[in-house]
Amino acid sequence: MNTKITNDESKEISQEISKERSTERFTESYTEKPRVIARRTSKKKAEGMSKKAIAMLAVSALSLNLLAGCGTKTVTAPPAPAAVKVQTVQMAPMPSGEVFLGTVTPYVQTMIAPSISGILSSVNVRVGDKVEEGELLATVNTDLLSAQLNQALASRELAQVQQEATSQKLDSSIKQADAGVNAAQINLNNATAGAESSIAVAEKSLEALQTQLDNQVAAAEKAVAAAEAQLANTRAMKENAVDQAERAVASAESNLEAIRAQNQAVLDADQKNIDTLNAALEKAEAQLDAARQAGDATTIASVQEAVNQLEISLANAQGKLEIDRANSGLKAAENALNTAETALDAAENSEAVAAAEKQVNQAEQALANAKAARDSELEKARASLEATKTGAANTVKGASAQLAQAQTVYEDLLSDKQLEVSEAQVKAAQAGVQTLQVQIDKGRLTSPIQGYVVAVNAQVGQAVGPQGGFITISSMNPLLAAVEVPESSIAKIKQGLNMTVFIPATGETVPGKVAAIHPAPDMNKKYLIEVELTGNKQELISGMRVEAYAAAEGAKGILIPGDSVVTLKSGAYSVFVVEDGVARNRIVKVGRMTGSVYEITSGLAEGEVLVVQGQNLLSDGDKVQAVGQEEQTSGDGIQPDAEEAEPVAESK
């Protein structure tokens, strides 16, 4: 079949042939390179080599198909990129000593049991479920309690009906007693009116005599009034003078206190500003010393500028303090107070009041003589009036006794205990209803904490009770790692010590701090310490294995999971990094090997994307697809922003 091939098609076929030859050369050279041997993954490597051989045969077959046939162009889709897990390389604190093994452990673990015994009617969680505080976990059958509650409600209704009947009967008796009180009150009112009438006649006689004698006293009282008016005028003038002087003294004292307070407030504010600037200056000087020791020129210049600005601000604040001290107005205020106190003494020692008081005494003596004569005459008239009042009082007293007796009967009915007993029965019935409702509510089990369900030891239909919990909840906030430390190393571990923790299951390295040190060792003379983890990006599960080591102060390096390093036949080490969606084999030098974490001294740079899972099936140049990119946690517990893995491009 003679099909004419265009220039574009010829060019494309030539490219495919070139690609095939290139593949053949790669196959030949690959067999000459040292075979990559990953630790503990020989089976995976063999499978990987088989897959690569199949891929090469597929490429060769594709080239032959392009050259064969009747000129028809056939293009097979390129193989899918390999799925790998990657991690961005970051600087991390270097280990300062040995590695300690441990596990992720919950901060709080609690077993939950119902407050009442019964049969489970529902279980709403399973092992591994995440629960929130207050979430309903299970319920206990409360049908019997509900029936008892209905009975208690009926008893309460009966008690309320009995209370109403007692109340109605008592109300009738109270109305009758109230009528008796009203009748006694009317009788008392009549007796009181008669007594008041007889007393009024006697009082009129006394009043006439009183008027005559009062006229005699009136003249003497006028004289006293005139003298007292003069005395009052004199006293008013003195009091006015004293009052003005006292107000002047009070004003001067208030002004003095205000000036003192204002002056002190200004001085205190000046001193507080100086103290703040001194503290800031000391902190900045300490930062400058630290920067000088570190040799960081940029930081030294920045901190030195801050120190200079603080010194200028401190000098200005100290100058303001001296100015504020010199501008005090205390002396003028004290002089004003002395002047006001002198004027007050002069007003208080005036003698005009004494002369007016003497005149009043003379007038009062004359008035006393007139009153003595009046009192002698009135005494006889008053004795007659008192006899009249005594007879009237006896009459009123008898009527009052009758009223008191009627009121006693009325009050006894008001305080009758029958109503109180009925009310107590209603309250008792209400308490029974509330008690049963509380018991029913106790049949609902809710989670007291946020966490994960780690055990469910009973199912619907089983009997449960307060004697033993059947649901166990573990809280993972804060996240802890329980680590064993040998007796020989425990002296180096202090509470608050910064540590770096590697989780092999996730390949994640996170910072932490020693939160607690258990004082007693186990039978192997190992001490348990608790490390609080911060900054982890992946969900950790209780029981995951961890490796912890103390971070060296100020020392940082590139640390990667040991499983991401492959060992070549020559004994050299290599890793795979991802560049533009393509896996690149990189020879590296390994420094310290701390547990499952290796230090890379050369061959790997900060910020590169490292393959941490799936590298054992890769070859240099393979296209890859990142299925999950992690950021390695930095030593201070702060994670850099994760960059999303870009989709792999098609073949060029």
WONORFEN-V823036 format. One record per backbone hydrogen bond with DSSP energy under -0.5 kcal/mol. CO is the residue of the C=O (numbers start at 0). NH is the residue of the N-H. If there is no record, write none. Layout:
# WONORFEN-V823036
[[CO | NH] [CO | NH]]
This chain:
# WONORFEN-V823036
[[0 | 2] [1 | 3] [3 | 5] [5 | 9] [6 | 10] [7 | 11] [8 | 12] [9 | 13] [10 | 14] [11 | 15] [12 | 16] [13 | 17] [14 | 18] [15 | 19] [16 | 20] [17 | 21] [18 | 22] [19 | 23] [20 | 24] [21 | 25] [22 | 26] [23 | 27] [24 | 28] [25 | 29] [26 | 30] [27 | 31] [28 | 31] [28 | 32] [29 | 32] [34 | 568] [35 | 37] [36 | 566] [37 | 40] [40 | 44] [41 | 45] [42 | 46] [43 | 47] [44 | 48] [45 | 49] [46 | 50] [47 | 51] [48 | 52] [49 | 53] [50 | 54] [51 | 55] [52 | 56] [53 | 57] [54 | 58] [55 | 59] [56 | 60] [57 | 61] [58 | 62] [59 | 63] [60 | 64] [61 | 65] [62 | 66] [63 | 67] [73 | 75] [81 | 83] [81 | 624] [83 | 626] [83 | 627] [84 | 611] [84 | 612] [85 | 629] [86 | 609] [87 | 631] [88 | 606] [89 | 558] [91 | 556] [93 | 551] [99 | 547] [100 | 483] [101 | 545] [102 | 481] [103 | 542] [104 | 479] [107 | 474] [109 | 472] [111 | 469] [111 | 470] [117 | 463] [118 | 140] [119 | 460] [121 | 138] [125 | 128] [128 | 452] [130 | 450] [131 | 134] [134 | 446] [136 | 123] [136 | 124] [137 | 444] [138 | 120] [138 | 121] [141 | 145] [142 | 146] [143 | 147] [144 | 148] [145 | 149] [146 | 150] [147 | 151] [148 | 152] [149 | 153] [150 | 154] [151 | 155] [152 | 156] [153 | 157] [154 | 158] [155 | 159] [156 | 160] [157 | 161] [158 | 162] [159 | 163] [160 | 164] [161 | 165] [162 | 166] [163 | 167] [164 | 168] [165 | 169] [166 | 170] [167 | 171] [168 | 172] [169 | 173] [170 | 174] [171 | 175] [172 | 176] [173 | 177] [174 | 178] [175 | 179] [176 | 180] [177 | 181] [178 | 182] [179 | 183] [180 | 184] [181 | 185] [182 | 186] [183 | 187] [184 | 188] [185 | 189] [186 | 190] [187 | 191] [188 | 192] [189 | 193] [190 | 194] [191 | 195] [192 | 196] [193 | 197] [194 | 198] [195 | 199] [196 | 200] [197 | 201] [198 | 202] [199 | 203] [200 | 204] [201 | 205] [202 | 206] [203 | 207] [204 | 208] [205 | 209] [206 | 210] [207 | 211] [208 | 212] [209 | 213] [210 | 214] [211 | 215] [212 | 216] [213 | 217] [214 | 218] [215 | 219] [216 | 220] [217 | 221] [218 | 222] [219 | 223] [220 | 224] [221 | 225] [222 | 226] [223 | 227] [224 | 228] [225 | 229] [226 | 230] [227 | 231] [228 | 232] [229 | 233] [230 | 234] [231 | 235] [232 | 236] [233 | 237] [234 | 238] [235 | 239] [236 | 240] [237 | 241] [238 | 242] [239 | 243] [240 | 244] [241 | 245] [242 | 246] [243 | 247] [244 | 248] [245 | 249] [246 | 250] [247 | 251] [248 | 252] [249 | 253] [250 | 254] [251 | 255] [252 | 256] [253 | 257] [254 | 258] [255 | 259] [256 | 260] [257 | 261] [258 | 262] [259 | 263] [260 | 264] [261 | 265] [262 | 266] [263 | 267] [264 | 268] [265 | 269] [266 | 270] [267 | 271] [268 | 272] [269 | 273] [270 | 274] [271 | 275] [272 | 276] [273 | 277] [274 | 278] [275 | 279] [276 | 280] [277 | 281] [278 | 282] [279 | 283] [280 | 284] [281 | 285] [282 | 286] [283 | 287] [284 | 288] [285 | 289] [286 | 290] [287 | 291] [288 | 292] [289 | 293] [290 | 294] [290 | 295] [294 | 296] [295 | 299] [296 | 300] [297 | 301] [298 | 302] [299 | 303] [300 | 304] [301 | 305] [302 | 306] [303 | 307] [304 | 308] [305 | 309] [306 | 310] [307 | 311] [308 | 312] [309 | 313] [310 | 314] [311 | 315] [312 | 316] [313 | 317] [314 | 318] [315 | 319] [316 | 320] [317 | 321] [318 | 322] [319 | 323] [320 | 324] [321 | 325] [322 | 326] [324 | 327] [328 | 332] [329 | 333] [330 | 334] [331 | 335] [332 | 336] [333 | 337] [334 | 338] [335 | 339] [336 | 340] [337 | 341] [338 | 342] [339 | 343] [340 | 344] [341 | 345] [342 | 346] [343 | 347] [344 | 348] [346 | 349] [350 | 354] [351 | 355] [352 | 356] [353 | 357] [354 | 358] [355 | 359] [356 | 360] [357 | 361] [358 | 362] [359 | 363] [360 | 364] [361 | 365] [362 | 366] [363 | 367] [364 | 368] [365 | 369] [366 | 370] [367 | 371] [368 | 372] [369 | 373] [370 | 374] [371 | 375] [372 | 376] [373 | 377] [374 | 378] [375 | 379] [376 | 380] [377 | 381] [378 | 382] [379 | 383] [380 | 384] [381 | 385] [382 | 386] [383 | 387] [384 | 388] [385 | 389] [386 | 390] [387 | 391] [388 | 392] [389 | 393] [390 | 394] [391 | 395] [392 | 396] [393 | 397] [394 | 398] [395 | 399] [396 | 400] [397 | 401] [398 | 402] [399 | 403] [400 | 404] [401 | 405] [402 | 406] [403 | 407] [404 | 408] [405 | 409] [406 | 410] [407 | 411] [408 | 412] [409 | 413] [410 | 414] [412 | 415] [415 | 418] [415 | 419] [416 | 420] [417 | 421] [418 | 422] [419 | 423] [420 | 424] [421 | 425] [422 | 426] [423 | 427] [424 | 428] [425 | 429] [426 | 430] [427 | 431] [428 | 432] [429 | 433] [430 | 434] [431 | 435] [432 | 436] [433 | 437] [434 | 438] [435 | 439] [436 | 440] [437 | 441] [439 | 442] [440 | 443] [441 | 114] [442 | 139] [442 | 444] [443 | 445] [444 | 136] [444 | 137] [446 | 133] [450 | 130] [451 | 453] [451 | 473] [452 | 127] [454 | 471] [458 | 461] [461 | 119] [463 | 117] [464 | 467] [467 | 464] [469 | 456] [470 | 111] [471 | 453] [471 | 454] [472 | 109] [473 | 451] [474 | 106] [474 | 107] [478 | 532] [479 | 104] [480 | 482] [480 | 530] [481 | 102] [482 | 528] [484 | 526] [485 | 488] [485 | 489] [488 | 491] [489 | 492] [491 | 493] [493 | 496] [496 | 513] [497 | 550] [498 | 511] [499 | 548] [500 | 509] [501 | 503] [501 | 546] [502 | 505] [502 | 506] [502 | 507] [507 | 502] [507 | 509] [508 | 632] [509 | 500] [510 | 533] [511 | 498] [512 | 514] [512 | 531] [513 | 495] [515 | 529] [521 | 524] [524 | 486] [525 | 521] [526 | 484] [526 | 528] [527 | 517] [528 | 482] [528 | 530] [529 | 514] [529 | 515] [529 | 531] [530 | 480] [530 | 532] [531 | 512] [532 | 478] [533 | 510] [537 | 539] [540 | 543] [543 | 103] [544 | 504] [545 | 101] [546 | 501] [547 | 99] [548 | 499] [549 | 95] [551 | 554] [553 | 555] [554 | 93] [556 | 91] [556 | 558] [557 | 599] [559 | 597] [560 | 563] [561 | 564] [565 | 567] [565 | 573] [566 | 36] [567 | 570] [571 | 567] [572 | 587] [573 | 565] [574 | 585] [575 | 610] [576 | 578] [576 | 583] [578 | 581] [580 | 623] [581 | 578] [582 | 620] [583 | 576] [585 | 574] [587 | 572] [588 | 600] [588 | 601] [591 | 593] [591 | 598] [592 | 594] [593 | 596] [595 | 561] [596 | 593] [597 | 559] [598 | 590] [598 | 600] [599 | 557] [601 | 588] [604 | 607] [607 | 88] [607 | 609] [608 | 577] [609 | 86] [609 | 611] [612 | 84] [613 | 616] [614 | 617] [618 | 621] [621 | 582] [622 | 81] [624 | 83] [624 | 626] [627 | 85] [629 | 87] [629 | 631] [633 | 636] [637 | 633]]
